[in-house]
Amino acid sequence: NSLWAQNEDLYWLTPWDGEITLQVFIFGFFLTGQVFIGQFIMPLILSILPLTHPINIQTQALLVISSYFLVAFGVLTVLYFSIKNFLPLHEGWFHLHFQGKWFLWGSCGYCVAGPIVVFVSALNQKLFQGQGGSNPLLQLALDSQDTVALFIFFITAGVAAPLFEEYLFRGFLLPSLTRYFSMWGAITVSSLLFAIVHLNLSEIIPLTALGMVLGFVYTRSRNLMAPIVLHSIWNSSTLVSLFVLGSSGK
């Protein structure tokens, strides 16, 4: 019981206002990451590269992870320059270390998230009548059973995504929101935004539920390694289960 109540009333000291938070998400995540890099830089790179068409699945997987790293770099660059004038930050900010019970928090969080997200997904399935979306490239890799492409997707989903998304959503957004919301209010709002940016309407409810568990784990552990581990296990286990199901179906 004491473990779950750990750091319950400990808030972050947020030196910036909501304008900085909006700047990071509107200018950083959406305009820089999704529009400038996603809609301009990546198409420009594709037009320059001497690619043969149709592009094979391994090359497509490499383009996906390259695009992800470019977006992450762009967003984190905007984040850095947005909060640069407030450095150095209070010691509780962006806390990431390998001491303490971070792995216990991450693995236990996964065990808690599983039943919650499965239950919410079942309700969500009825609401959207099974019209869930998925990555078509991942489906191609699963269908072709291309191990190189699947490995690249695994690195993207199991390593890159947890590092970037937890640093941004739990490391920056959630603590920033505690300036205006209660702890649970900040967890809820940051989780909803976490779900929305995945740009899949039918997955908003399950991803919000997952985000709330990730947020809870971070606010209690105060170590980004905990939600990173949870997020990594979640994405990795999802990919492995899809791979196994794809293999058994052949």
MODELLER restraints for C-alpha pairs under 7 A, 6 or more apart:
rsr = mdl.restraints
at = mdl.atoms
rsr.add(forms.Gaussian(group=physical.xy_distance, feature=features.Distance(at['CA:4:A'], at['CA:220:A']), mean=6.92, stdev=0.5))
rsr.add(forms.Gaussian(group=physical.xy_distance, feature=features.Distance(at['CA:6:A'], at['CA:220:A']), mean=5.33, stdev=0.5))
rsr.add(forms.Gaussian(group=physical.xy_distance, feature=features.Distance(at['CA:7:A'], at['CA:219:A']), mean=6.87, stdev=0.5))
rsr.add(forms.Gaussian(group=physical.xy_distance, feature=features.Distance(at['CA:7:A'], at['CA:220:A']), mean=5.18, stdev=0.5))
rsr.add(forms.Gaussian(group=physical.xy_distance, feature=features.Distance(at['CA:8:A'], at['CA:220:A']), mean=6.34, stdev=0.5))
rsr.add(forms.Gaussian(group=physical.xy_distance, feature=features.Distance(at['CA:12:A'], at['CA:92:A']), mean=6.73, stdev=0.5))
rsr.add(forms.Gaussian(group=physical.xy_distance, feature=features.Distance(at['CA:12:A'], at['CA:175:A']), mean=5.94, stdev=0.5))
rsr.add(forms.Gaussian(group=physical.xy_distance, feature=features.Distance(at['CA:13:A'], at['CA:90:A']), mean=6.95, stdev=0.5))
rsr.add(forms.Gaussian(group=physical.xy_distance, feature=features.Distance(at['CA:14:A'], at['CA:176:A']), mean=5.92, stdev=0.5))
rsr.add(forms.Gaussian(group=physical.xy_distance, feature=features.Distance(at['CA:14:A'], at['CA:179:A']), mean=6.25, stdev=0.5))
rsr.add(forms.Gaussian(group=physical.xy_distance, feature=features.Distance(at['CA:15:A'], at['CA:86:A']), mean=6.77, stdev=0.5))
rsr.add(forms.Gaussian(group=physical.xy_distance, feature=features.Distance(at['CA:20:A'], at['CA:82:A']), mean=6.43, stdev=0.5))
rsr.add(forms.Gaussian(group=physical.xy_distance, feature=features.Distance(at['CA:21:A'], at['CA:176:A']), mean=6.84, stdev=0.5))
rsr.add(forms.Gaussian(group=physical.xy_distance, feature=features.Distance(at['CA:24:A'], at['CA:78:A']), mean=6.31, stdev=0.5))
rsr.add(forms.Gaussian(group=physical.xy_distance, feature=features.Distance(at['CA:24:A'], at['CA:79:A']), mean=5.54, stdev=0.5))
rsr.add(forms.Gaussian(group=physical.xy_distance, feature=features.Distance(at['CA:24:A'], at['CA:82:A']), mean=6.85, stdev=0.5))
rsr.add(forms.Gaussian(group=physical.xy_distance, feature=features.Distance(at['CA:28:A'], at['CA:75:A']), mean=4.77, stdev=0.5))
rsr.add(forms.Gaussian(group=physical.xy_distance, feature=features.Distance(at['CA:28:A'], at['CA:78:A']), mean=5.30, stdev=0.5))
rsr.add(forms.Gaussian(group=physical.xy_distance, feature=features.Distance(at['CA:28:A'], at['CA:79:A']), mean=6.90, stdev=0.5))
rsr.add(forms.Gaussian(group=physical.xy_distance, feature=features.Distance(at['CA:29:A'], at['CA:75:A']), mean=5.37, stdev=0.5))
rsr.add(forms.Gaussian(group=physical.xy_distance, feature=features.Distance(at['CA:32:A'], at['CA:74:A']), mean=6.33, stdev=0.5))
rsr.add(forms.Gaussian(group=physical.xy_distance, feature=features.Distance(at['CA:32:A'], at['CA:75:A']), mean=6.65, stdev=0.5))
rsr.add(forms.Gaussian(group=physical.xy_distance, feature=features.Distance(at['CA:33:A'], at['CA:71:A']), mean=4.65, stdev=0.5))
rsr.add(forms.Gaussian(group=physical.xy_distance, feature=features.Distance(at['CA:33:A'], at['CA:74:A']), mean=6.02, stdev=0.5))
rsr.add(forms.Gaussian(group=physical.xy_distance, feature=features.Distance(at['CA:33:A'], at['CA:75:A']), mean=5.89, stdev=0.5))
rsr.add(forms.Gaussian(group=physical.xy_distance, feature=features.Distance(at['CA:37:A'], at['CA:71:A']), mean=6.29, stdev=0.5))
rsr.add(forms.Gaussian(group=physical.xy_distance, feature=features.Distance(at['CA:42:A'], at['CA:67:A']), mean=6.74, stdev=0.5))
rsr.add(forms.Gaussian(group=physical.xy_distance, feature=features.Distance(at['CA:57:A'], at['CA:141:A']), mean=6.55, stdev=0.5))
rsr.add(forms.Gaussian(group=physical.xy_distance, feature=features.Distance(at['CA:57:A'], at['CA:149:A']), mean=6.43, stdev=0.5))
rsr.add(forms.Gaussian(group=physical.xy_distance, feature=features.Distance(at['CA:58:A'], at['CA:148:A']), mean=6.51, stdev=0.5))
rsr.add(forms.Gaussian(group=physical.xy_distance, feature=features.Distance(at['CA:58:A'], at['CA:149:A']), mean=4.75, stdev=0.5))
rsr.add(forms.Gaussian(group=physical.xy_distance, feature=features.Distance(at['CA:61:A'], at['CA:149:A']), mean=5.57, stdev=0.5))
rsr.add(forms.Gaussian(group=physical.xy_distance, feature=features.Distance(at['CA:61:A'], at['CA:152:A']), mean=6.21, stdev=0.5))
rsr.add(forms.Gaussian(group=physical.xy_distance, feature=features.Distance(at['CA:61:A'], at['CA:153:A']), mean=6.54, stdev=0.5))
rsr.add(forms.Gaussian(group=physical.xy_distance, feature=features.Distance(at['CA:62:A'], at['CA:152:A']), mean=6.87, stdev=0.5))
rsr.add(forms.Gaussian(group=physical.xy_distance, feature=features.Distance(at['CA:65:A'], at['CA:156:A']), mean=5.81, stdev=0.5))
rsr.add(forms.Gaussian(group=physical.xy_distance, feature=features.Distance(at['CA:72:A'], at['CA:164:A']), mean=6.40, stdev=0.5))
rsr.add(forms.Gaussian(group=physical.xy_distance, feature=features.Distance(at['CA:93:A'], at['CA:171:A']), mean=6.91, stdev=0.5))
rsr.add(forms.Gaussian(group=physical.xy_distance, feature=features.Distance(at['CA:94:A'], at['CA:167:A']), mean=6.99, stdev=0.5))
rsr.add(forms.Gaussian(group=physical.xy_distance, feature=features.Distance(at['CA:94:A'], at['CA:171:A']), mean=4.99, stdev=0.5))
rsr.add(forms.Gaussian(group=physical.xy_distance, feature=features.Distance(at['CA:94:A'], at['CA:224:A']), mean=6.94, stdev=0.5))
rsr.add(forms.Gaussian(group=physical.xy_distance, feature=features.Distance(at['CA:95:A'], at['CA:222:A']), mean=6.61, stdev=0.5))
rsr.add(forms.Gaussian(group=physical.xy_distance, feature=features.Distance(at['CA:95:A'], at['CA:223:A']), mean=5.19, stdev=0.5))
rsr.add(forms.Gaussian(group=physical.xy_distance, feature=features.Distance(at['CA:95:A'], at['CA:224:A']), mean=5.92, stdev=0.5))
rsr.add(forms.Gaussian(group=physical.xy_distance, feature=features.Distance(at['CA:96:A'], at['CA:223:A']), mean=5.18, stdev=0.5))
rsr.add(forms.Gaussian(group=physical.xy_distance, feature=features.Distance(at['CA:96:A'], at['CA:224:A']), mean=4.90, stdev=0.5))
rsr.add(forms.Gaussian(group=physical.xy_distance, feature=features.Distance(at['CA:96:A'], at['CA:225:A']), mean=5.72, stdev=0.5))
rsr.add(forms.Gaussian(group=physical.xy_distance, feature=features.Distance(at['CA:97:A'], at['CA:223:A']), mean=6.62, stdev=0.5))
rsr.add(forms.Gaussian(group=physical.xy_distance, feature=features.Distance(at['CA:97:A'], at['CA:225:A']), mean=6.64, stdev=0.5))
rsr.add(forms.Gaussian(group=physical.xy_distance, feature=features.Distance(at['CA:102:A'], at['CA:221:A']), mean=6.70, stdev=0.5))
rsr.add(forms.Gaussian(group=physical.xy_distance, feature=features.Distance(at['CA:102:A'], at['CA:223:A']), mean=6.56, stdev=0.5))
rsr.add(forms.Gaussian(group=physical.xy_distance, feature=features.Distance(at['CA:102:A'], at['CA:225:A']), mean=5.87, stdev=0.5))
rsr.add(forms.Gaussian(group=physical.xy_distance, feature=features.Distance(at['CA:102:A'], at['CA:226:A']), mean=4.48, stdev=0.5))
rsr.add(forms.Gaussian(group=physical.xy_distance, feature=features.Distance(at['CA:103:A'], at['CA:226:A']), mean=5.93, stdev=0.5))
rsr.add(forms.Gaussian(group=physical.xy_distance, feature=features.Distance(at['CA:103:A'], at['CA:229:A']), mean=6.79, stdev=0.5))
rsr.add(forms.Gaussian(group=physical.xy_distance, feature=features.Distance(at['CA:105:A'], at['CA:217:A']), mean=6.40, stdev=0.5))
rsr.add(forms.Gaussian(group=physical.xy_distance, feature=features.Distance(at['CA:105:A'], at['CA:221:A']), mean=6.88, stdev=0.5))
rsr.add(forms.Gaussian(group=physical.xy_distance, feature=features.Distance(at['CA:105:A'], at['CA:226:A']), mean=5.56, stdev=0.5))
rsr.add(forms.Gaussian(group=physical.xy_distance, feature=features.Distance(at['CA:106:A'], at['CA:226:A']), mean=4.42, stdev=0.5))
rsr.add(forms.Gaussian(group=physical.xy_distance, feature=features.Distance(at['CA:106:A'], at['CA:227:A']), mean=5.74, stdev=0.5))
rsr.add(forms.Gaussian(group=physical.xy_distance, feature=features.Distance(at['CA:106:A'], at['CA:229:A']), mean=5.13, stdev=0.5))
rsr.add(forms.Gaussian(group=physical.xy_distance, feature=features.Distance(at['CA:106:A'], at['CA:230:A']), mean=4.39, stdev=0.5))
rsr.add(forms.Gaussian(group=physical.xy_distance, feature=features.Distance(at['CA:107:A'], at['CA:230:A']), mean=5.99, stdev=0.5))
rsr.add(forms.Gaussian(group=physical.xy_distance, feature=features.Distance(at['CA:109:A'], at['CA:213:A']), mean=6.74, stdev=0.5))
rsr.add(forms.Gaussian(group=physical.xy_distance, feature=features.Distance(at['CA:109:A'], at['CA:217:A']), mean=6.52, stdev=0.5))
rsr.add(forms.Gaussian(group=physical.xy_distance, feature=features.Distance(at['CA:109:A'], at['CA:230:A']), mean=6.24, stdev=0.5))
rsr.add(forms.Gaussian(group=physical.xy_distance, feature=features.Distance(at['CA:110:A'], at['CA:230:A']), mean=5.37, stdev=0.5))
rsr.add(forms.Gaussian(group=physical.xy_distance, feature=features.Distance(at['CA:110:A'], at['CA:234:A']), mean=6.81, stdev=0.5))
rsr.add(forms.Gaussian(group=physical.xy_distance, feature=features.Distance(at['CA:113:A'], at['CA:210:A']), mean=6.18, stdev=0.5))
rsr.add(forms.Gaussian(group=physical.xy_distance, feature=features.Distance(at['CA:113:A'], at['CA:213:A']), mean=6.14, stdev=0.5))
rsr.add(forms.Gaussian(group=physical.xy_distance, feature=features.Distance(at['CA:117:A'], at['CA:206:A']), mean=5.50, stdev=0.5))
rsr.add(forms.Gaussian(group=physical.xy_distance, feature=features.Distance(at['CA:117:A'], at['CA:209:A']), mean=6.16, stdev=0.5))
rsr.add(forms.Gaussian(group=physical.xy_distance, feature=features.Distance(at['CA:117:A'], at['CA:210:A']), mean=6.32, stdev=0.5))
rsr.add(forms.Gaussian(group=physical.xy_distance, feature=features.Distance(at['CA:120:A'], at['CA:206:A']), mean=5.73, stdev=0.5))
rsr.add(forms.Gaussian(group=physical.xy_distance, feature=features.Distance(at['CA:121:A'], at['CA:206:A']), mean=5.50, stdev=0.5))
rsr.add(forms.Gaussian(group=physical.xy_distance, feature=features.Distance(at['CA:124:A'], at['CA:205:A']), mean=6.88, stdev=0.5))
rsr.add(forms.Gaussian(group=physical.xy_distance, feature=features.Distance(at['CA:128:A'], at['CA:202:A']), mean=6.35, stdev=0.5))
rsr.add(forms.Gaussian(group=physical.xy_distance, feature=features.Distance(at['CA:131:A'], at['CA:202:A']), mean=6.94, stdev=0.5))
rsr.add(forms.Gaussian(group=physical.xy_distance, feature=features.Distance(at['CA:132:A'], at['CA:202:A']), mean=5.38, stdev=0.5))
rsr.add(forms.Gaussian(group=physical.xy_distance, feature=features.Distance(at['CA:132:A'], at['CA:203:A']), mean=6.87, stdev=0.5))
rsr.add(forms.Gaussian(group=physical.xy_distance, feature=features.Distance(at['CA:133:A'], at['CA:200:A']), mean=6.63, stdev=0.5))
rsr.add(forms.Gaussian(group=physical.xy_distance, feature=features.Distance(at['CA:141:A'], at['CA:149:A']), mean=6.15, stdev=0.5))
rsr.add(forms.Gaussian(group=physical.xy_distance, feature=features.Distance(at['CA:141:A'], at['CA:150:A']), mean=6.10, stdev=0.5))
rsr.add(forms.Gaussian(group=physical.xy_distance, feature=features.Distance(at['CA:142:A'], at['CA:243:A']), mean=6.11, stdev=0.5))
rsr.add(forms.Gaussian(group=physical.xy_distance, feature=features.Distance(at['CA:142:A'], at['CA:246:A']), mean=6.18, stdev=0.5))
rsr.add(forms.Gaussian(group=physical.xy_distance, feature=features.Distance(at['CA:143:A'], at['CA:246:A']), mean=6.80, stdev=0.5))
rsr.add(forms.Gaussian(group=physical.xy_distance, feature=features.Distance(at['CA:154:A'], at['CA:236:A']), mean=6.59, stdev=0.5))
rsr.add(forms.Gaussian(group=physical.xy_distance, feature=features.Distance(at['CA:157:A'], at['CA:235:A']), mean=5.84, stdev=0.5))
rsr.add(forms.Gaussian(group=physical.xy_distance, feature=features.Distance(at['CA:157:A'], at['CA:236:A']), mean=6.86, stdev=0.5))
rsr.add(forms.Gaussian(group=physical.xy_distance, feature=features.Distance(at['CA:158:A'], at['CA:232:A']), mean=4.64, stdev=0.5))
rsr.add(forms.Gaussian(group=physical.xy_distance, feature=features.Distance(at['CA:158:A'], at['CA:235:A']), mean=5.49, stdev=0.5))
rsr.add(forms.Gaussian(group=physical.xy_distance, feature=features.Distance(at['CA:158:A'], at['CA:236:A']), mean=5.06, stdev=0.5))
rsr.add(forms.Gaussian(group=physical.xy_distance, feature=features.Distance(at['CA:159:A'], at['CA:232:A']), mean=6.23, stdev=0.5))
rsr.add(forms.Gaussian(group=physical.xy_distance, feature=features.Distance(at['CA:162:A'], at['CA:228:A']), mean=5.16, stdev=0.5))
rsr.add(forms.Gaussian(group=physical.xy_distance, feature=features.Distance(at['CA:162:A'], at['CA:231:A']), mean=5.44, stdev=0.5))
rsr.add(forms.Gaussian(group=physical.xy_distance, feature=features.Distance(at['CA:162:A'], at['CA:232:A']), mean=5.63, stdev=0.5))
rsr.add(forms.Gaussian(group=physical.xy_distance, feature=features.Distance(at['CA:163:A'], at['CA:228:A']), mean=6.05, stdev=0.5))
rsr.add(forms.Gaussian(group=physical.xy_distance, feature=features.Distance(at['CA:166:A'], at['CA:224:A']), mean=6.96, stdev=0.5))
rsr.add(forms.Gaussian(group=physical.xy_distance, feature=features.Distance(at['CA:166:A'], at['CA:227:A']), mean=6.69, stdev=0.5))
rsr.add(forms.Gaussian(group=physical.xy_distance, feature=features.Distance(at['CA:166:A'], at['CA:228:A']), mean=6.09, stdev=0.5))
rsr.add(forms.Gaussian(group=physical.xy_distance, feature=features.Distance(at['CA:169:A'], at['CA:190:A']), mean=6.47, stdev=0.5))
rsr.add(forms.Gaussian(group=physical.xy_distance, feature=features.Distance(at['CA:169:A'], at['CA:194:A']), mean=6.74, stdev=0.5))
rsr.add(forms.Gaussian(group=physical.xy_distance, feature=features.Distance(at['CA:170:A'], at['CA:215:A']), mean=6.20, stdev=0.5))
rsr.add(forms.Gaussian(group=physical.xy_distance, feature=features.Distance(at['CA:170:A'], at['CA:218:A']), mean=6.88, stdev=0.5))
rsr.add(forms.Gaussian(group=physical.xy_distance, feature=features.Distance(at['CA:171:A'], at['CA:224:A']), mean=6.81, stdev=0.5))
rsr.add(forms.Gaussian(group=physical.xy_distance, feature=features.Distance(at['CA:173:A'], at['CA:190:A']), mean=6.34, stdev=0.5))
rsr.add(forms.Gaussian(group=physical.xy_distance, feature=features.Distance(at['CA:174:A'], at['CA:186:A']), mean=5.54, stdev=0.5))
rsr.add(forms.Gaussian(group=physical.xy_distance, feature=features.Distance(at['CA:174:A'], at['CA:187:A']), mean=6.08, stdev=0.5))
rsr.add(forms.Gaussian(group=physical.xy_distance, feature=features.Distance(at['CA:174:A'], at['CA:190:A']), mean=5.58, stdev=0.5))
rsr.add(forms.Gaussian(group=physical.xy_distance, feature=features.Distance(at['CA:177:A'], at['CA:186:A']), mean=5.16, stdev=0.5))
rsr.add(forms.Gaussian(group=physical.xy_distance, feature=features.Distance(at['CA:178:A'], at['CA:186:A']), mean=5.54, stdev=0.5))
rsr.add(forms.Gaussian(group=physical.xy_distance, feature=features.Distance(at['CA:187:A'], at['CA:212:A']), mean=5.83, stdev=0.5))
rsr.add(forms.Gaussian(group=physical.xy_distance, feature=features.Distance(at['CA:187:A'], at['CA:215:A']), mean=5.42, stdev=0.5))
rsr.add(forms.Gaussian(group=physical.xy_distance, feature=features.Distance(at['CA:188:A'], at['CA:212:A']), mean=6.12, stdev=0.5))
rsr.add(forms.Gaussian(group=physical.xy_distance, feature=features.Distance(at['CA:191:A'], at['CA:208:A']), mean=4.91, stdev=0.5))
rsr.add(forms.Gaussian(group=physical.xy_distance, feature=features.Distance(at['CA:191:A'], at['CA:211:A']), mean=4.43, stdev=0.5))
rsr.add(forms.Gaussian(group=physical.xy_distance, feature=features.Distance(at['CA:191:A'], at['CA:212:A']), mean=5.51, stdev=0.5))
rsr.add(forms.Gaussian(group=physical.xy_distance, feature=features.Distance(at['CA:192:A'], at['CA:208:A']), mean=5.06, stdev=0.5))
rsr.add(forms.Gaussian(group=physical.xy_distance, feature=features.Distance(at['CA:194:A'], at['CA:208:A']), mean=6.95, stdev=0.5))
rsr.add(forms.Gaussian(group=physical.xy_distance, feature=features.Distance(at['CA:194:A'], at['CA:211:A']), mean=6.66, stdev=0.5))
rsr.add(forms.Gaussian(group=physical.xy_distance, feature=features.Distance(at['CA:195:A'], at['CA:204:A']), mean=4.97, stdev=0.5))
rsr.add(forms.Gaussian(group=physical.xy_distance, feature=features.Distance(at['CA:195:A'], at['CA:207:A']), mean=4.95, stdev=0.5))
rsr.add(forms.Gaussian(group=physical.xy_distance, feature=features.Distance(at['CA:195:A'], at['CA:208:A']), mean=5.29, stdev=0.5))
rsr.add(forms.Gaussian(group=physical.xy_distance, feature=features.Distance(at['CA:196:A'], at['CA:204:A']), mean=6.10, stdev=0.5))
rsr.add(forms.Gaussian(group=physical.xy_distance, feature=features.Distance(at['CA:214:A'], at['CA:227:A']), mean=5.25, stdev=0.5))
rsr.add(forms.Gaussian(group=physical.xy_distance, feature=features.Distance(at['CA:217:A'], at['CA:226:A']), mean=6.72, stdev=0.5))
rsr.add(forms.Gaussian(group=physical.xy_distance, feature=features.Distance(at['CA:217:A'], at['CA:227:A']), mean=6.22, stdev=0.5))
rsr.add(forms.Gaussian(group=physical.xy_distance, feature=features.Distance(at['CA:218:A'], at['CA:224:A']), mean=6.28, stdev=0.5))
rsr.add(forms.Gaussian(group=physical.xy_distance, feature=features.Distance(at['CA:218:A'], at['CA:226:A']), mean=6.49, stdev=0.5))
rsr.add(forms.Gaussian(group=physical.xy_distance, feature=features.Distance(at['CA:218:A'], at['CA:227:A']), mean=5.94, stdev=0.5))
